[in-house]
Amino acid sequence: MSNVNFEHCRNAPHLLIVTILFVLTLFVHSHDIFAQSNQVIQVKAFSEDLTVYPNLSLSINKGEFVNLNDKGMVFVNLKSSDLPVQSIKPRDESLEAASWNLSKGVLEVIIRKKSYIDKPIKIISSNGSGIEGIEVQFRGDKSISKQTNSAGIISIPLGLNEKIKSPDQFKIPGYDILKFSNEELVLISVEKITSKVEAAPQIVEKQSNQNRAKKETGSSFLQIDTINSLRSFYNLLNTIQRENLSQNDQLQLDQKFDELLTNITKGNNADSIDLLAQISDTTIVENDINKIFQQVMKDNTSMSKQRLALEEKIQMVIDKLNAGFENMSEESKENLLDDIEELESTLRNNKNELNENLNNYLRVINELKRRFFDLQELESRLSESERERKKEREIYRQRLLITLGIVLLFAFLIILLFYFRSRLKRQKAALIEANKVVKLTNENLENIVFERTFLLHKTFKELDTVLYKASHDLRAPLSSIAGISDLIKRETNNNELTGLLFKTNKRMDKLLKKLSTVSEIHQPGEFEQFDINIISNQVIASFSQTIRERGIKFTSNIDAQDKVLSIPKLFEVILFHLLENALFFSWIDNEKTGEVDLKVSIQNDNIEISVTDNGMVIDNSIKFKIFEMFYVGSEYSDGNGLGLYIVQKSAELLNGTVEVNTNSQGGTRFIVKLPTDGKGSNTLEFLSSLNV
């Protein structure tokens, strides 16, 4: 039975992993399936100055009202069929949606105060029922043309200070207005025109109210062929007795009326295509601008046609005047002159009004352009808001996934807890025993490390002592050899032999001095404040005789006014061996005068030593070897390969660096940088511990 439970424990993690993967897959795909039928939209409301509009209630696509929070935002679910958004209506009747933009899941709405009110108009027949599908034209601050709905109702936008004053502001083609009631719901009772001649006075009366032309009169029934307007036709009817007309005259009257009515109907149809009336709050801006442009072009064409027709009629009047001016009486001439002057005054007034209207139109266009650029700026700011919202949404999604992962991780850990519980019990005794072994081993290791470290310290100190003793004790026999060589020279006068002895003795003494220096840098002393100028000048002075004997052009620039914190012994060793190296290699080339330049300065809390010579060029292949112990890089060198090694080791003890730069035309520069922070390397700490 226990074996069966153990097998279940072994399979539990695998089952958990499969379950987690299934849940995650279901979560992801269910999100995609839901997104196909519904989309979560974030709605944000702003005022016209782009400040947040809080606590607002909106209806999208004539749906239910949703309430925005105090930050002017809310999340709603919209079906794919509801996109793009067709209409947005605030619950507050004094507000309206000026514009809206849906981008990347965010619907941003600009809210403004209404500059108009919607006035309902109902067109009814004589029996009180609404008339559907008829055109109603309204002339107010702006001209509007709409068709009635199934209930016979239209809605006309009126300015806040605009009112409907009289039924003359309405025109319903094919209908007579019988009654007019200006209440909260404007009721207009109409009757369809059925008789031609009987309806003529009413049509002419409405026509006269619109164009307000001067009354024209006809002379007799014989002038019927010259009549081209219903007003003239109506004046003709008032001058004749209809009951005395013959059947042929009556037929001629009917034909003339049909002709005039047909012309009016065509004109009304052309005029009824009011492009401006097709612009509403729900139409597309690009189409609205196109309709305005078409209307302007249409008006321009109409004005051109009217101008040509007017010029033609004026020319006709001039021709008539030329032909009959002599037969006119003085009174008629005076009346004609008065009419011409009145016509001129009217044309001037029309010109002023036309210019004023044109200026008004230009101001409106400029305002439209300004609003366009404002909307461009708004779009830019809304795009920035969209990027921030997308970032916030991504952070929210990541946090949601992290939270889900943590929950699943805890569930996984709980199952693992039961799984490992049995194993921990079995391993408990083994771990206790292993801990004892590890503890004993650690104790042994500590003892071994202590013993090895002690032996290392002791061995290093002994080697350093041997090096120090050897370098000092061997110099005494060398001094004796030098004295014996001098005696041999005096007794035998063998300069060649004694010269070799002196040269060998000198090289040996130089080697012992270098070894002594290597031993000394292992005990360099403590960090202290010292004057760079003093030590630098002392080192330069030690080479003054060499500089004179070899004829070397030596220049120096010690730019250090204040004392610095470092180990003076190491600074002196570095400077000495750099100068020794430069003075030798700039001298061995007999074809040119040796030149050595020394610069010491403080740069960025570092002591910077720069030594430049014009001697042999160091080949790139041996640059990394010249700092090795006992490495001699040139066959002309009389050294032992310890000078640059000492420079490198001394700089490393101070956490400094050494750079080598060569010139292809001859010359080498060594740059040493030593920190002045009073801290040494780990090697220096180790050497200090040996001295202790």
Summary of the structure (lengths in Angstrom):
residues: 692
radius of gyration: 56.5
end to end distance: 69.9
largest distance: 182.4
contacts: 1786
relative contact order: 0.04
helix: 57%
strand: 19%
